[in-house]
Amino acid sequence: MSETITLNQIDEMKHCIGYDKKHVKRGKYRAYRNYFNNGDEQCPSWEELVSKGYAKQFKQFDAIIYCLTDAGKLLLEKILDVKITEMD
């Protein structure tokens, strides 16, 4: 099964984890965050990622926050050809 995502969604996923290819070391990138704050409005591109299981949404105060799921991180790893690790 193949699911299509847009270049914009890939860019937003990279922004979500703070991705910068200059910080890739030995094929690994250490994510310093995993969230995308869209203020108080839902974001159609992120809602599509949620529906495909690549992201999840939650509310914090009045903001709608999106973050990548394990499936979303795995997809991004495949696209970027980089292992994504998280900060402790």
PAZAPA-4460 file (N, C-alpha, C; in steps of 0.05 Angstrom, whole numbers, plus 32768, in hexadecimal, padded with zeros to 4 digits):
% residues 88
    n_x    n_y    n_z   ca_x   ca_y   ca_z    c_x    c_y    c_z   seq   type   mol
   8011   7FE8   8000   8000   8000   8000   8012   8019   8000     1      M     A
   800C   802A   7FEE   801C   8043   7FEB   800B   805B   7FF0     2      S     A
   8014   806C   8002   8005   8084   8008   8015   809C   7FFE     3      E     A
   8008   80AF   7FF2   8015   80C6   7FE7   8014   80DD   7FFB     4      T     A
   802B   80EA   7FFF   802B   8103   800F   8038   8118   7FFE     5      I     A
   8033   8131   8004   803D   8147   7FF4   8058   8150   7FFD     6      T     A
   8066   815F   7FEB   807F   816B   7FF3   807B   817E   800A     7      L     A
   8065   818D   800B   805F   819F   8021   805D   818F   803B     8      N     A
   8050   8178   803A   804D   8168   8053   8069   815E   805C     9      Q     A
   807A   8157   8049   8095   814E   8051   80A4   8165   805E    10      I     A
   80A1   817D   8052   80AE   8195   805E   80A4   819A   807A    11      D     A
   8089   8197   807E   807E   819C   8098   8086   8187   80AC    12      E     A
   8089   816E   80A3   8093   8158   80B5   80B0   815E   80BD    13      M     A
   80C0   8168   80AA   80DC   816E   80B1   80DC   8186   80C5    14      K     A
   80CB   8199   80C1   80CA   81B0   80D3   80C1   81A6   80EF    15      H     A
   80AF   8193   80F0   80A5   8189   8109   80BC   817E   811B    16      C     A
   80D0   8171   810F   80E6   8166   811E   80FE   8178   811F    17      I     A
   80FC   8190   8112   8112   81A2   8112   8129   8199   8100    18      G     A
   8122   818B   80EB   8137   817F   80D9   8148   8193   80CB    19      Y     A
   8162   818F   80CC   8175   819F   80BD   818B   818C   80B4    20      D     A
   818E   8188   809A   81A0   8174   8090   81BD   8179   8098    21      K     A
   81C3   8192   80A0   81DE   8198   80AA   81E4   818A   80C4    22      K     A
   81CF   8181   80D2   81D3   8174   80EC   81D1   8156   80EB    23      H     A
   81D1   814B   80D2   81D2   812E   80CF   81EE   8125   80D3    24      V     A
   81F2   8113   80E6   820C   8108   80ED   820B   80EA   80EA    25      K     A
   821D   80DF   80D9   821F   80C2   80D5   8204   80B5   80CE    26      R     A
   81F5   80C3   80BE   81DB   80B9   80B5   81C5   80BB   80CA    27      G     A
   81C9   80CA   80DF   81B5   80CD   80F4   81AF   80EB   80F8    28      K     A
   8195   80F0   80FF   818D   810B   8106   817F   810A   8121    29      Y     A
   8189   811A   8134   817D   811A   814F   8168   8130   8150    30      R     A
   814F   8128   8150   8138   813B   8151   8137   8148   816C    31      A     A
   8135   8162   816C   8134   8170   8186   8117   8178   818D    32      Y     A
   8104   8171   817B   80E8   8175   8181   80D8   8162   8170    33      R     A
   80BE   8160   8176   80AB   8151   8166   8090   815E   8169    34      N     A
   808D   8176   815F   8073   8184   8160   8072   8199   814A    35      Y     A
   805A   819E   8142   8053   81B3   812E   803B   81C2   813A    36      F     A
   803F   81DB   8141   802A   81EB   814D   801C   81FB   8137    37      N     A
   8002   81F6   8134   7FF3   8204   811F   7FE0   8219   812B    38      N     A
   7FE6   8222   8143   7FD4   8236   814F   7FBA   8228   8156    39      G     A
   7FA4   8236   8153   7F8A   822C   815A   7F7A   8221   8143    40      D     A
   7F87   821C   812C   7F79   8212   8114   7F84   81F7   810C    41      E     A
   7F73   81E6   8102   7F7C   81CD   80F7   7F8A   81D3   80DD    42      Q     A
   7F9D   81C2   80D6   7FAD   81C4   80BE   7FA6   81AD   80AB    43      C     A
   7F9A   81B3   8094   7F92   819D   8082   7FA8   8189   807B    44      P     A
   7FC0   8193   8076   7FD6   8180   806F   7FDD   816E   8086    45      S     A
   7FDD   8179   809E   7FE2   8168   80B6   7FCB   8155   80BC    46      W     A
   7FB2   815F   80B8   7F9B   814D   80BC   7F9D   8135   80A9    47      E     A
   7FA6   8139   8091   7FAA   8123   807F   7FBF   810F   8089    48      E     A
   7FD5   811A   8094   7FEA   8109   80A0   7FDF   80F9   80B7    49      L     A
   7FCD   8106   80C7   7FC1   80F8   80DE   7FAF   80E1   80D3    50      V     A
   7FA0   80E7   80BE   7F8E   80D2   80B4   7F9D   80BA   80A8    51      S     A
   7FB6   80BE   80A0   7FC7   80A9   8095   7FD8   809B   80AB    52      K     A
   7FD6   80A6   80C3   7FE5   8099   80DA   8002   80A3   80DD    53      G     A
   8009   80B8   80CE   8024   80C3   80D0   8028   80D8   80E5    54      Y     A
   8012   80E2   80EF   8012   80F7   8103   7FFB   80F4   8116    55      A     A
   7FFC   8102   812D   7FE6   8103   813F   7FE2   8120   8147    56      K     A
   7FCA   8126   8151   7FC4   8141   8158   7FBB   8142   8175    57      Q     A
   7FC2   8158   8183   7FB8   815C   819E   7FB5   817A   81A2    58      F     A
   7FA6   8181   81B6   7FA3   819D   81BD   7FB3   81A3   81D6    59      K     A
   7FBF   81BA   81D6   7FCD   81C4   81ED   7FC6   81E1   81F0    60      Q     A
   7FB8   81E6   8206   7FAC   8200   820B   7F99   8206   81F3    61      F     A
   7F9C   821B   81E4   7F8B   8220   81CD   7F97   8219   81B3    62      D     A
   7FAE   820C   81B4   7FBD   8206   819B   7FB8   81E9   8192    63      A     A
   7FB8   81E4   8178   7FB7   81CA   816D   7FD4   81C2   8166    64      I     A
   7FDD   81AC   8171   7FF9   81A3   816E   7FF8   8189   815F    65      I     A
   800A   8186   814C   800E   816D   813D   8029   8162   8144    66      Y     A
   802C   8148   8144   8046   813B   8147   8046   8122   8136    67      C     A
   805E   8119   812F   8061   8101   811F   805E   80E8   8130    68      L     A
   8051   80D4   8125   8050   80BA   8132   8069   80AB   812A    69      T     A
   806C   8093   8135   8082   8082   812D   8081   807C   810F    70      D     A
   8069   8078   8104   8067   8073   80E7   806F   808C   80D7    71      A     A
   8069   80A4   80E2   8071   80BC   80D4   808F   80C0   80D5    72      G     A
   809C   80BA   80EC   80B9   80BB   80ED   80C6   80A7   80DB    73      K     A
   80BB   808F   80D9   80C6   807A   80C8   80C4   8083   80AA    74      L     A
   80AD   808F   80A3   80AA   8098   8088   80BE   80AE   8082    75      L     A
   80C2   80C1   8094   80D5   80D7   8090   80F1   80CC   808E    76      L     A
   80F7   80B8   809E   8112   80AB   809C   8117   80A0   8081    77      E     A
   8103   8093   8075   8106   8087   805B   8109   809D   8046    78      K     A
   80FA   80B3   8048   80FC   80C8   8035   8117   80D6   8036    79      I     A
   8121   80DB   804E   813A   80EA   8052   8152   80D8   8052    80      L     A
   814E   80BE   8054   8164   80AA   8056   8176   80B1   806D    81      D     A
   8169   80B6   8084   8176   80BE   809D   8167   80B1   80B4    82      V     A
   8176   80A7   80C8   816A   809C   80E0   8163   80B4   80F2    83      K     A
   814B   80B6   80FB   8142   80CC   810D   8141   80C2   8129    84      I     A
   8151   80CE   813A   8150   80C7   8157   8145   80DF   8166    85      T     A
   813C   80D9   817E   8130   80EF   818E   8142   80F5   81A6    86      E     A
   813F   810E   81AF   814E   8116   81C7   8143   8108   81DF    87      M     A
   8153   8103   81F3   814A   80F7   820C   8138   8109   821B    88      D     A
***
